[in-house]
Amino acid sequence: MAIETVPEWMAGLEDEDVAFIKKFLLASGSLKEVAGLYGVTYPTVRLRLDRLIQKIHLSEDTAADPYVALVKRLAVADKLDFDTAKLLIQSYKKTKGKDA
């Protein structure tokens, strides 16, 4: 892939996210090995990977409703817990559906 065609989801990642992905790939997807490289536990690396997956999903949703994207960003950044985020999004969608 040419550098000019970097996918939008990848362009939005921070440098440390890209470094994590590189280490993950070089470790053949072994979270245990990545945990050793970072000097942390397996659950810590699993959490990091889960958050990275959420970031990627979120970047794909940015073309969707801006309010929903904002709530998801806040949840991924630990500014809002996921249960509250889901409630806000559900309530918003119900309200929006009534306005349509």
QUIDAZI-V230345 format. One record per run of one state. SS is the DSSP state (2 for helix, 1 for strand, 0 for the rest). FROM is the first residue (numbers start at 1). LEN is the number of residues. If there is no record, write none. Layout:
ss->{SS/SS}
from->{FROM/FROM}
len->{LEN/LEN}
This chain:
ss->{0/2/0/2/0/2/0/2/0/2/0/2/0/2/0}
from->{1/3/6/8/12/15/27/31/39/42/62/66/77/82/100}
len->{2/3/2/4/3/12/4/8/3/20/4/11/5/18/1}
